[in-house]
Amino acid sequence: MLSTSLQLYTQASLARTYLNADAIFSDETQDYVTPYDPNFGDTVSFSLRTAKNNVESATLYIDSIAYDMTRVNSDSIFDYYSAKHTVGDKPLRYYFSISTNDITYFYNKRGLREGVDHTYDFRIIPGFSTPDWAKGAVMYQIFVDRFYNGDPSNDPVNREYLYIGRITKALPWDAPVESDDICNFYGGDLQGIIDKMPYLADLGVEALYLNPIFVSPSSHKYDIQDYDHIDPHFGVIVKDEGETLSFDRFSNRYATKYMSRTAEAANLEASDALFVKLVEKAHENGIKVILDGVFNHCGCYNKWLDKPGFYKTMGYPDGAYRLKDSQYHNYFLWHEGKWPNNNSYDSWWGNDNHPKLNFEDSPELYDYIMEVGRKWVSPPFNADGWRLDVAADLGRSPEFNHKFWQDFRKNVKSANPEAIILAEHYGDITPWISGGEWDTVMNYDAFMEPLTWFLTGVSKHSEDHKPALLCDTLSFEKAMRYHMAAFNVHALQTAMNQLSNHDHSRFLTRTSSQTGRLHTKGTAAADIAINKSIMLEAVVFQMTWPGAPTIYYGDEAGLTGWTDPDNRRPYPWGNEDETLLEIHKELTAIRKLYPTLKTGSAEFLWNEFGLISFGRWDKTARLAIILNNNPHPKDLTLPVWKMGAITGQMSCLLATFDDEVNKHIMPLPINFGKINLTMPKFSTMILVNEPLED
């Protein structure tokens, strides 16, 4: 520990040395915006940090109106300025100016600049917040057919039915995924998730995101057949009658087993009841459950369309493909003169097994889907939210799309105010997260995409290779700052940060920097030349960066795979990668120990080629995270004073190198607000400074 006199000298030296852009900081977290979730009419205090005695004046600009800021507090090296503003009912943007030595600089999410780019302005949305449970929650995505088979009696069987030219096939759990996967089934189900709930709790999971579980003929189930019920192949089959297809009866009108399984009331009711049991079991373990909502389109087997005639056979009302005057005719947009031929209805991207729902011409359909939105987050089902598939595609105009999601939010939140609404979306998110529609998104642009390029040099689909982006820290930081600027703090803290998912290649396969797909390279190639140390880097970043780190089932066990369908391999029970399992458990435990990682501030500390470091801090803790993605060691001096750490030491919570997890690194002394360390090749380190010094 420094002597008192030396400590005072150190603090004075720091105050003289560091003004600069590096000392200036603000964000939208609760340490800099109070209250950080204001309601209409609240008076909000906005804070700005500067170097001590280094700024002549500071100004807050809210929607271009200037507010003089007052210095309200100081510590060893920083001054804190504040100004207040009473918010109305409209979203607002704000930024700061700092004047010193007759020079004025501007500060927003981009950092300190001589001019201001309003793309990066801070954002406050009065009356808008996201559920506290979702802020920084560790989520876990399950592709249900491939997670665990808890009830073999509900498994799809060979030749059960025909779907878009494919015949159903039941595969053993260890069989490789085939390119034509849509009607291949491994038998995973809801009972399997219930059986593995202790595993999920031990892993540190706080929320489950389930790929679609409603009645559907495919293994992915993004072609919903019945929104009102859980698929009995995932649930319970009480009444199992009828026959499968034979070689001489190769038509779905003979698929009576499938009709019985998916349309008999007893099966549907029992399956819905099993879902209730799953949610109850999850909640008992402190785990939320998020459903996948596919509302842009349904499936061609949907009971409203009934292309194969299943529902007509079972005594249901005629579907729109079976009868032109069907009560469901306007649920779809028909091409003039083509009914009922193939491709006679509007479909998503021309896929006739994904008929697009025609909300504009059917108020009944509109109201029905609003009811579906309410139903599954209400008793007795009590799901905790919706993930919305291709949400920006819904409707035929942006105006209608926004109206739909505004109404959807009102319906869902009225039924369950603590439900999360997060959407799949690529590109600009600002039109939808301004307070009245989505809570947040699957974070492709401000997480998966830039991190993948930086760590692996390939795209998230493993289809493009750009060596210039590998270890390009400048491009990485620019991309992160640019895309994160679109988020308000509540959307950012709940954004689904994934390394892999059902639409993209497994991150572990990307670490090889190879490109390919299942049909071009084959299954085995996805396992070649992988670098587990890079995977460890990615997991450390995922678990410490702002947002909700979302594990795609099996990533924690070492699953590999090209983009879909190869990314949907069955979970390797009994053959898990122990190092990857260990680091996931260690990191989820660290997140529980340090809530700073959920809602604290974040800023880069020192970046150079192949190396990134950032701080996470609030009033309770300061953490520094370092990743070295170079194939050689790096010496560096880390300016932890940017987080306010100027004396004492930083202890190592976790380090990774040589494909291993290590927690036995000696504490590092803080000298003049800096620490010196050597990072091995492909390594990470998480450091903490506590207790906090004044």
Secondary structure, 3 states (H helix, E strand, C coil): CCCHHHHHHHHHHHHHHCCHHHHCECCCCCCCEECCCCCCCCEEEEEEEEECCCCCEEEEEECCEEEECEEEEECCCEEEEEEEEECCCCCEEEEEEEEECCEEEEEECCEEECCCCHHHCEEECCCCCCCHHHCCCCEEEECHHHCCCCCHHHCCCCCCCEECCEECEECCCCCCCCCCCCCEECCCCHHHHHHCHHHHHHHCCCEEEECCCEECCCCCCCCCCEEEEECCCCCCCCCCCCCCCECCECCHHHCHHHHHHHHCHHHHHHHHHHHHHHHHHHHHCCCEEEEEECCCECCCCCCCCCCCCHHHHCCCCCCCCCCCCCCCHHHECECCCCCCCCCCECEHHHCCCCEEECCCCCHHHHHHHHHHHHHCCCCCCCCCEEEECCHHHCCCCHHHHHHHHHHHHHHHHHHCCCCEEEECCCCCCCCCCCCCCCCEEECHHHHHHHHHHHHHCECCCCCCECHHHCCCHHHHHHHHHHHHCCCCHHHHHHCEEECCECCECCHHHHCCCCCCCHHHHCCHHHHCCCCHHHHHHHHHHHHHCCCEEEEECCHHHCCCCCCCCHHHCCCCCCCCCHHHHHHHHHHHHHHHHCCHHHHCEEEECCCECCEEEEEEECCCCEEEEEEECCCCCEEEEECHHHHCCCCCEEEEEEEEECCEEECCCCCEECECCEEEEEECCCEEEEEEECCCCC
